């Protein structure tokens, strides 16, 4: 049980590095694109290039149109022959999720592989711009990226002086698994002026003990992970006395499908995260910034 979910978490929360370009494409942009990560599939649509996708990796489930595209495998096994048969002129790869030996093989076959990642929230709109440039859809990608940048700027301006509030973001239970400050969800919480109580974890995600949670005493618990687990987790917390968040009823299920990929949907969901933390501030008698 744990190994499956730990693997899911590893794939979901890997760090990214921004941009290695592949070879030259046509003047009007790439016409046959393959995406090797679900979040990159979303980014292609945000860049206005969804109609140029000819293949995607498994679990590319947003938007609905992506579900109809041919699968080229999964993180553990890419179907190299199928990728070649689809004749892509641009392959979008996830440096932290795709296996390097698979990417090397694609490059050896002469395919144009662009490897990308997301270290900071600002990389999300920057990635949309870059995809638009490569796909020849800059007229759609640039305004989409600008809108996301405006959302980030607005949230920073609104909440930068808000009282900081202690937050525990839960993505699994028994063992409890959370994220560190470098993970993009934690960066979003910080933008809302929440402080991740496990920001100093040595890895992007990791196990923490109940004792350490009690010691950190979060004022807010945000429930991520699988939606079907959230109700159970919320009920389980009520049986654990001594936590400020429990005593003040500040435990909130989050729409994890929006939050757990570094895409436009994540940035567009951040106002709701900030509003949730501001609601908690009111519960503690602090000033509201909404």
Order of alpha helices (4+ residues) and beta strands (2+ residues): alpha-beta-alpha-beta-alpha-beta-alpha-beta-alpha-alpha-beta-beta-alpha-beta-beta-alpha-beta-alpha-alpha-beta-alpha-alpha
